[in-house]
Amino acid sequence: MKLGAFSVSLSVKDLKASKDFYKALGFTAFAGDMEKNYLIMKNGNALVGLFQGMFPNNILTFNPGWDENAQKLESFDDVRAIQKELKSKGIELQSAADENSSGPASLVVTDPDGNAILIDQHV
């Protein structure tokens, strides 16, 4: 199962303070918009999403179809194929992609410790 680019999506209290902190760690703003209360910070292949007021907890995020530079991959496992495989393994979905659709879609699962995992396909 190819899950695509990985990032940690952090629920932050103060976007500017978080941006400054991660900048001090060598990250640079890669995507997002301060006015829309989110930034994606990048350091090499490491991606950290900073989201203020968008969700209550931190989320592990995978983007099928993208590499760590948000460039489309030639070959990738579609989120609906990933969903089908997860279901076949008895993994309960918190939210699911429409199996009759194509293109962008997402699903959410929760690991045994309650950590949310977002599989979010943009292509």
C-alpha beads as a LAMMPS data file, in Angstrom:
LAMMPS data file: protein, C-alpha beads

123 atoms
122 bonds

1 atom types
1 bond types

-500.0 500.0 xlo xhi
-500.0 500.0 ylo yhi
-500.0 500.0 zlo zhi

Masses

1 110.0

Atoms # bond

1 1 1 0.000 0.000 0.000
2 1 1 1.552 3.303 -1.134
3 1 1 0.260 6.090 1.104
4 1 1 2.160 8.981 -0.501
5 1 1 3.757 11.983 1.167
6 1 1 3.688 11.976 4.972
7 1 1 3.236 14.951 7.258
8 1 1 2.157 15.690 10.778
9 1 1 -0.785 18.080 11.013
10 1 1 -0.591 19.971 14.296
11 1 1 -3.480 21.767 15.939
12 1 1 -1.787 24.948 17.166
13 1 1 -2.960 27.713 19.496
14 1 1 -0.940 30.548 17.929
15 1 1 -0.011 30.140 14.270
16 1 1 2.609 32.907 14.287
17 1 1 4.340 31.523 17.392
18 1 1 4.351 28.025 15.873
19 1 1 5.650 29.349 12.545
20 1 1 8.478 31.166 14.331
21 1 1 9.330 28.065 16.390
22 1 1 9.521 25.739 13.379
23 1 1 11.432 28.396 11.425
24 1 1 14.029 28.357 14.231
25 1 1 14.272 24.570 13.705
26 1 1 15.164 25.154 10.046
27 1 1 11.711 24.812 8.480
28 1 1 10.468 27.223 5.812
29 1 1 6.910 28.004 4.779
30 1 1 6.073 25.710 1.862
31 1 1 2.338 26.216 1.386
32 1 1 -0.699 27.615 3.137
33 1 1 -1.856 31.062 4.153
34 1 1 -1.548 32.824 7.507
35 1 1 -4.848 34.618 6.811
36 1 1 -6.566 31.245 6.376
37 1 1 -5.004 30.004 9.650
38 1 1 -2.740 27.304 8.244
39 1 1 0.810 26.817 6.986
40 1 1 2.729 23.829 5.729
41 1 1 6.357 24.002 6.862
42 1 1 9.136 22.021 5.184
43 1 1 12.663 21.007 6.146
44 1 1 14.175 18.623 3.590
45 1 1 11.644 15.806 3.231
46 1 1 9.979 16.591 6.571
47 1 1 6.584 18.296 6.453
48 1 1 4.701 19.795 9.387
49 1 1 1.267 21.318 8.891
50 1 1 0.288 24.044 11.361
51 1 1 -3.481 24.528 11.693
52 1 1 -5.031 27.069 14.054
53 1 1 -8.645 26.458 15.061
54 1 1 -9.366 23.822 12.406
55 1 1 -9.442 20.570 14.403
56 1 1 -9.065 19.614 18.067
57 1 1 -6.093 17.204 17.961
58 1 1 -2.964 16.429 15.977
59 1 1 -3.341 14.223 12.892
60 1 1 -0.964 11.985 10.944
61 1 1 -1.508 12.814 7.269
62 1 1 -0.698 10.898 4.090
63 1 1 -1.257 12.232 0.570
64 1 1 -1.581 9.469 -2.047
65 1 1 -0.472 10.722 -5.448
66 1 1 1.938 13.356 -4.105
67 1 1 5.595 13.370 -3.235
68 1 1 6.933 15.575 -0.408
69 1 1 7.049 18.536 -2.825
70 1 1 3.320 18.231 -3.617
71 1 1 4.218 17.014 -7.109
72 1 1 1.988 14.394 -8.696
73 1 1 3.450 10.896 -8.753
74 1 1 3.246 8.893 -11.978
75 1 1 2.122 5.798 -10.091
76 1 1 0.232 5.693 -6.805
77 1 1 -2.448 3.781 -4.937
78 1 1 -5.770 5.607 -5.177
79 1 1 -7.423 6.426 -1.856
80 1 1 -10.381 4.192 -2.787
81 1 1 -8.033 1.206 -3.317
82 1 1 -6.391 1.949 0.033
83 1 1 -9.840 2.154 1.625
84 1 1 -10.833 -1.208 0.171
85 1 1 -7.660 -2.820 1.514
86 1 1 -8.131 -1.297 4.977
87 1 1 -11.725 -2.572 5.097
88 1 1 -10.566 -6.052 4.030
89 1 1 -8.218 -6.030 7.034
90 1 1 -11.060 -5.143 9.400
91 1 1 -9.932 -1.559 10.021
92 1 1 -12.872 0.658 10.929
93 1 1 -13.152 3.930 8.992
94 1 1 -14.131 7.130 10.788
95 1 1 -14.931 8.714 7.427
96 1 1 -14.780 7.206 3.963
97 1 1 -14.256 8.184 0.349
98 1 1 -17.117 7.678 -2.082
99 1 1 -16.181 4.398 -3.763
100 1 1 -18.026 5.440 -6.945
101 1 1 -16.007 8.626 -7.387
102 1 1 -12.572 9.388 -8.816
103 1 1 -9.964 12.062 -8.185
104 1 1 -9.594 13.919 -4.901
105 1 1 -11.053 12.169 -1.841
106 1 1 -10.120 11.289 1.713
107 1 1 -10.677 8.886 4.549
108 1 1 -9.904 8.878 8.255
109 1 1 -8.977 5.976 10.517
110 1 1 -7.981 5.991 14.164
111 1 1 -5.122 3.910 15.513
112 1 1 -5.489 1.836 18.720
113 1 1 -4.325 4.814 20.819
114 1 1 -6.872 7.219 19.373
115 1 1 -4.529 9.004 16.926
116 1 1 -6.322 10.153 13.805
117 1 1 -4.792 9.225 10.453
118 1 1 -5.998 11.233 7.464
119 1 1 -5.411 9.774 4.009
120 1 1 -6.068 12.802 1.827
121 1 1 -5.695 12.496 -1.955
122 1 1 -5.560 15.798 -3.861
123 1 1 -5.162 14.422 -7.402

Bonds

1 1 1 2
2 1 2 3
3 1 3 4
4 1 4 5
5 1 5 6
6 1 6 7
7 1 7 8
8 1 8 9
9 1 9 10
10 1 10 11
11 1 11 12
12 1 12 13
13 1 13 14
14 1 14 15
15 1 15 16
16 1 16 17
17 1 17 18
18 1 18 19
19 1 19 20
20 1 20 21
21 1 21 22
22 1 22 23
23 1 23 24
24 1 24 25
25 1 25 26
26 1 26 27
27 1 27 28
28 1 28 29
29 1 29 30
30 1 30 31
31 1 31 32
32 1 32 33
33 1 33 34
34 1 34 35
35 1 35 36
36 1 36 37
37 1 37 38
38 1 38 39
39 1 39 40
40 1 40 41
41 1 41 42
42 1 42 43
43 1 43 44
44 1 44 45
45 1 45 46
46 1 46 47
47 1 47 48
48 1 48 49
49 1 49 50
50 1 50 51
51 1 51 52
52 1 52 53
53 1 53 54
54 1 54 55
55 1 55 56
56 1 56 57
57 1 57 58
58 1 58 59
59 1 59 60
60 1 60 61
61 1 61 62
62 1 62 63
63 1 63 64
64 1 64 65
65 1 65 66
66 1 66 67
67 1 67 68
68 1 68 69
69 1 69 70
70 1 70 71
71 1 71 72
72 1 72 73
73 1 73 74
74 1 74 75
75 1 75 76
76 1 76 77
77 1 77 78
78 1 78 79
79 1 79 80
80 1 80 81
81 1 81 82
82 1 82 83
83 1 83 84
84 1 84 85
85 1 85 86
86 1 86 87
87 1 87 88
88 1 88 89
89 1 89 90
90 1 90 91
91 1 91 92
92 1 92 93
93 1 93 94
94 1 94 95
95 1 95 96
96 1 96 97
97 1 97 98
98 1 98 99
99 1 99 100
100 1 100 101
101 1 101 102
102 1 102 103
103 1 103 104
104 1 104 105
105 1 105 106
106 1 106 107
107 1 107 108
108 1 108 109
109 1 109 110
110 1 110 111
111 1 111 112
112 1 112 113
113 1 113 114
114 1 114 115
115 1 115 116
116 1 116 117
117 1 117 118
118 1 118 119
119 1 119 120
120 1 120 121
121 1 121 122
122 1 122 123
